[in-house]
């Protein structure tokens, strides 16, 4: 599985297991189409057999299980399954004792196909089957139109305890990032009314403008399709709460999610994080310097806010306490409004954005490749500007620590992440 964050399950008191899951999946058609307001009516279209891969990470000791399971729709934009939700949340998942389940839901992850986000134009991937045929040759995926029911069946096995070694969760949360968030938009709007509270809540990290299409049998879904490139809201009558977490870079550029921005409701909330990119140095780890984007990629602590979002969603579905209300990033004419330094105004503001020595933003570097367009930028403020902002290192650190405290107090970062946030301070940059 593609991940810059090693699972290190044993060190966290966790075990990892890999399973083959087989059955018959249903594809859907939309009666009335995939309309912009999200109130869709799905009905069964066809069925096909499948055999896919599921990865489970759970506490080794049953007594350490929190009762919450996070089911991730694995991301295939790189051409192989990537556990992006795990990469952003593994500290929160393991310290809380949650179970994590990664589902190989899409055709490309299982059997290969065209790569959406690559530094090589026209790249293709081999999928699990082509990468390790000895291990995965028995896997069969009937196409992404069946992925939604495949995900449902995996969740039912989680809720029954079948995939968790007999552990039966009290809460089951669905989560997905980027292309997987597109998929969850489709799932919430069309499938959730059919399965009603199979999932207790949904965490959508970095959704785009639209939703994943209902692909024809044998075909992958495409983010170039009309359904993905036209505005699609989350239906406001969903039975389970939905928390959407958007980076500044998601609003414009490749994802253009600004066109699907919606007001908060009793069941749908949105957090917007200023200075953050769709993907960043934390997402890709040591490979960030190999992308060749012509600029340092974004290094905002987006993952800290995402961990707070997971905790907020868990609290919301457990006791009804809604998440904090996020200020929105300021926009005008479809563009992000910025201050004189180029830093976005409004939104959730992490300490390195509020007390800057760099301009952190979703604005990409000069490389026009799709992957570089997603990674934003980190551009150092001129030394003279830094000197004008801070009279001393002590002043800088005091302001940085105060910004950290404000973020935690507002509910957009967890107290457990204080040291991680303070680690983004750069007092050596102050003369």
Buried (B, 14 or more C-beta within 10 A) or exposed (E): BBBBBEBEBEEBEBBBBEBEBBBEBBBBBBEEEBBEEBBBBBEEBBBBEBBBBBBBBBBBEEEEBBBBBBBBBBBBBBBBBBBBBBBBBBBBBBEBBBBBBBBBBBBBBBBBBEBBBBBEEEEBBBBBBBEEEEEBEEBBBBBBBBBBBBBBBBBBBBBEEBBBBEBEBEBBBBBBBBBBBBBBBBBBBBBBBBBEEBBBBBBBBBBBBBBBBBBBEBBBBBBEBEBBBBBBBBBBEBBBBBBBBBBBBBBBBBBBBBBBBBEBBEBBBBBBBBBBBBBBBBBBEEEBEEBEBEBBBBBBBBBBBBBBBBBBBBBBBBEEEBBBEBBBBBBEEEEBEBEEBBBBBBBBBBBBBBBBBBBBBBBBBEBEBBBBBBBBBBBBBEEEBBEEBBEEBEEBBEBBBEBBBBBBEBBBBBEBBBEBBEEBBBEEBBE
